[in-house]
Amino acid sequence: MYHVLHVLRHGSTLAKREGFVVCKGADGVEQSLPFADIRAVVIAARGVTISSNFLGAILEGDGIVLHCNERYQPCGVSAPLARIVDRNACLAQAARPGKLNARIWNAMLRRKIENQIIVLKRLGISSPRLEQALARGPLHEGNCARTYWRLFFPRLGSNAFRARSSETNCGINHRLNYGYAVLSALCHRSLLAHGLSPLFGVQHTTRYRTHPLVYDVMEPFRQFVDRMLAECPVRPGAEGMKEWCKHVGAALRECRVHHPRYAIKLMDAIDATCKSLADCYAARSVSPLWLPAMA
């Protein structure tokens, strides 16, 4: 399983035909892909029709379907049933161990900032404030984020903060939204597959219609999307967005992350992180935690 299916054509129909998912556009053109190859489906188009056979087959294969609004932000998810893989891990997570969660979050935040520094270095930008934050501690996520975005966005030709909200920068904003949406779907799927509840976060607070553990696990992975954006020229309009979606899908398959024993695909690194997080709860220790380091 290594494909993320991006549905961008308005009025498309998704159905199952034997061992294939078939996407039929409003123009009658069909495209197909083996069900066994699909890890996630991201629907970012209006008027998409989904057959029950299609949805059932995706969920039975431990895939996930993410529904996005017109700004390419997640608005809903169709996910497999939750499961218990390791009873000890499930009970420990549900107990909300404060000290263990604090150690896990500190490791996640540290790796996130380390990855931010590497992204900036690849853009030819030095970041002494972020380096000092790592060296001195304790880490302050908000201050580090402001420093990072102030340095990152101008290199893309955008204002550091308006790029997150201004309509004049919706090209960059929408691309980040979409990249993070794909990440959230893959993290959500992997957490369920390894028996963890997305509702109990390490740091993010449980709120109405949120999955805090998904946001926590995403943190050290977000910089990979930032790097994809820096490496992919931004063209306005629908065609530019389609190119970006293809770029994200290819990068998830082709980008390699160093693991203690081997190099793995970025997509598989999400599984490795979620598995290690479940092991942390089962062992009640932060030692098993593995987080992706950007090369």
C-alpha positions in Angstrom: 0.0 0.0 0.0 1.7 3.2 -1.1 -0.8 5.4 -3.0 -2.7 8.4 -1.9 -5.6 8.9 -4.3 -6.3 12.6 -5.0 -9.8 13.4 -6.3 -9.8 16.9 -7.7 -12.3 16.7 -10.6 -15.7 18.1 -9.7 -18.7 15.8 -10.2 -16.5 12.6 -10.2 -17.9 9.2 -9.2 -15.9 6.7 -7.2 -16.9 3.0 -7.5 -15.4 -0.5 -7.0 -15.0 -2.8 -10.0 -13.6 -6.2 -9.1 -10.1 -5.4 -7.6 -10.0 -1.8 -8.8 -11.2 1.6 -7.7 -12.7 3.4 -10.7 -12.9 7.2 -10.8 -15.2 8.5 -13.5 -15.2 12.2 -14.3 -18.2 14.3 -15.3 -16.8 14.1 -18.8 -17.1 10.3 -18.8 -13.3 9.6 -18.7 -12.4 6.7 -16.4 -9.3 6.1 -14.4 -8.6 3.0 -12.3 -6.2 1.9 -9.6 -5.8 -1.4 -7.7 -7.5 -1.3 -4.2 -4.5 -3.0 -2.7 -2.3 0.0 -3.5 -4.4 2.6 -1.8 -3.6 3.9 1.7 -5.7 7.1 1.7 -8.2 8.9 -0.5 -8.3 12.7 -0.4 -11.5 14.3 -1.8 -11.0 17.9 -2.6 -13.7 18.5 -5.2 -17.4 19.3 -5.2 -20.2 16.9 -6.1 -18.2 13.7 -5.7 -20.4 10.5 -5.6 -19.1 7.6 -3.6 -20.6 4.1 -3.8 -21.0 2.0 -0.7 -18.8 -0.8 -2.2 -16.0 1.6 -2.8 -16.1 3.0 0.7 -16.4 -0.4 2.3 -13.5 -1.8 0.4 -11.2 1.2 1.3 -12.1 0.9 5.0 -11.7 -2.9 5.0 -8.2 -2.5 3.7 -7.4 -0.1 6.5 -7.5 2.9 4.2 -9.0 6.3 5.1 -11.0 8.8 3.2 -10.4 12.5 3.9 -13.0 15.1 2.9 -11.8 18.6 2.3 -13.6 21.9 1.8 -12.9 24.4 -1.0 -9.9 25.8 0.8 -8.4 22.3 0.9 -8.8 22.0 4.6 -10.1 18.8 6.2 -13.8 18.9 7.1 -14.5 15.2 7.7 -13.0 11.8 7.7 -14.3 8.2 6.9 -12.1 5.9 8.9 -11.9 2.2 9.9 -13.3 1.0 13.2 -10.9 1.6 16.2 -9.2 -1.4 17.5 -7.1 -2.6 20.4 -3.7 -4.0 19.3 -2.0 -3.9 22.6 -4.2 -3.8 25.8 -1.5 -2.2 27.9 -0.9 0.5 25.4 -4.6 1.3 25.1 -5.1 1.5 28.9 -2.0 3.5 29.4 -3.0 6.0 26.7 -6.5 6.3 28.2 -5.0 7.0 31.6 -3.4 10.2 30.2 0.0 9.8 32.0 1.0 13.4 32.5 4.8 12.9 33.0 5.1 10.5 30.1 3.1 12.7 27.7 5.3 15.7 28.7 8.4 13.7 27.8 6.9 12.5 24.5 5.8 16.0 23.6 9.2 17.5 24.4 10.8 14.9 22.0 8.3 15.7 19.3 8.7 19.5 19.6 12.5 19.2 19.6 12.5 17.1 16.5 10.1 19.5 14.9 12.4 22.5 15.5 15.4 20.5 14.3 13.6 19.8 11.1 12.6 23.4 10.8 16.3 24.4 11.0 17.2 21.9 8.3 14.4 23.3 6.0 15.8 26.8 6.4 19.3 25.7 5.8 18.2 24.0 2.5 16.9 27.5 1.6 20.2 29.1 2.5 18.8 30.7 5.6 20.5 30.7 9.0 18.3 30.5 12.1 20.4 31.3 15.3 17.3 31.9 17.4 16.0 28.4 16.7 19.4 26.9 17.4 19.7 28.9 20.6 16.2 27.7 21.6 17.3 24.1 21.2 20.5 24.6 23.2 19.0 26.5 26.1 15.5 25.2 26.6 12.8 24.9 27.7 11.3 25.0 24.3 8.5 27.5 23.5 6.5 26.3 20.5 4.8 29.7 19.7 8.0 31.7 19.7 9.8 29.1 17.6 7.0 29.0 15.1 6.9 32.8 14.7 10.7 32.8 14.1 10.4 30.0 11.5 7.6 31.5 9.5 9.2 34.9 9.4 12.2 33.4 7.8 10.4 30.8 5.6 7.6 32.8 3.8 9.7 35.7 2.5 11.9 33.2 0.7 8.8 32.1 -1.2 8.0 35.7 -2.1 5.3 36.1 0.6 4.7 38.1 3.7 5.5 36.0 6.8 2.1 36.1 8.4 -0.3 37.3 5.7 0.5 34.2 3.7 -1.4 32.1 6.2 -4.6 34.2 5.9 -4.6 36.7 3.1 -6.5 35.9 -0.1 -3.7 37.4 -2.1 -1.5 34.5 -1.0 -4.2 31.8 -1.3 -2.0 29.8 -3.7 0.7 29.1 -1.0 -1.9 28.9 1.8 -4.0 26.3 -0.1 -1.0 24.3 -0.9 0.1 24.1 2.7 -3.5 23.3 3.7 -3.6 20.4 1.2 -0.2 19.0 2.1 -1.1 19.1 5.8 -4.5 17.5 5.1 -2.8 14.5 3.4 -0.4 14.2 6.3 -3.4 14.3 8.8 -5.1 11.5 6.9 -2.1 9.2 6.9 -1.4 9.9 10.6 -5.0 9.2 11.5 -5.0 5.9 9.6 -1.8 4.8 11.2 -2.9 5.7 14.7 -6.0 3.5 14.3 -4.0 0.7 12.7 -1.7 0.6 15.8 -4.5 0.7 18.3 -4.2 4.3 19.5 -7.2 6.7 19.9 -6.9 9.9 18.0 -9.1 11.6 20.7 -6.4 11.5 23.4 -3.6 13.9 22.6 -0.1 14.1 23.9 -0.1 17.9 24.0 -3.1 19.2 22.0 -6.3 19.4 24.1 -9.3 17.3 23.3 -12.0 19.6 21.9 -15.2 19.4 19.9 -14.7 17.8 16.5 -10.9 17.5 16.8 -8.4 14.6 16.8 -5.6 16.0 19.0 -3.3 13.0 18.7 -3.3 13.4 14.9 -2.1 17.0 15.3 0.6 15.9 17.8 2.0 13.2 15.5 1.9 15.5 12.5 4.2 18.1 14.1 7.7 16.6 13.2 6.3 15.7 9.7 4.9 19.1 8.7 8.4 20.4 7.7 8.5 17.8 5.0 5.5 19.5 3.4 7.2 22.9 3.9 10.2 21.5 2.0 8.0 20.2 -0.8 6.5 23.6 -1.1 9.9 25.3 -1.3 11.0 22.8 -4.0 7.8 23.0 -6.1 7.2 26.2 -8.1 3.8 27.7 -7.2 1.6 28.5 -10.1 -1.8 30.1 -9.6 -5.1 28.4 -10.7 -6.4 24.9 -10.8 -3.7 23.5 -13.0 -1.0 24.7 -10.6 -2.9 23.0 -7.7 -3.1 19.7 -9.6 0.6 19.8 -10.1 1.1 20.4 -6.4 -1.1 17.5 -5.5 0.9 15.2 -7.8 4.2 16.6 -6.3 2.9 15.7 -2.7 1.9 12.2 -3.7 5.3 11.5 -5.4 7.3 13.0 -2.5 5.5 10.8 0.0 6.5 7.7 -2.0 10.0 8.8 -3.1 11.4 10.7 -0.1 13.4 8.5 2.2 13.9 9.0 5.9 16.8 7.4 7.8 15.7 4.7 10.2 18.1 3.0 12.7 18.3 -0.1 10.4 17.4 1.2 7.0 16.0 4.1 4.9 12.2 4.1 4.6 9.7 6.0 2.6 8.2 9.1 4.2 4.8 7.5 4.1 6.1 4.4 6.0 7.9 6.7 8.5 4.5 7.8 9.7 3.7 4.1 10.5 7.0 3.7 12.2 6.4 6.7 14.4 2.9 5.6 15.4 4.1 2.1 16.2 6.8 3.5 18.4 4.3 5.8 20.1 2.1 2.8 20.9 5.3 1.0 22.3 5.9 4.1 24.5 2.5 3.7 26.1 2.8 -0.1 26.5 6.2 0.3 28.2 5.3 3.5 30.0 8.6 5.0 28.8 9.7 7.5 26.1 12.6 5.3 25.1 10.9 3.4 22.2 9.8 6.7 20.5 11.2 7.2 17.0 10.7 10.4 15.1 11.7 11.4 11.5 14.9 13.4 11.1 15.1 15.4 7.9 18.4 14.9 6.0 
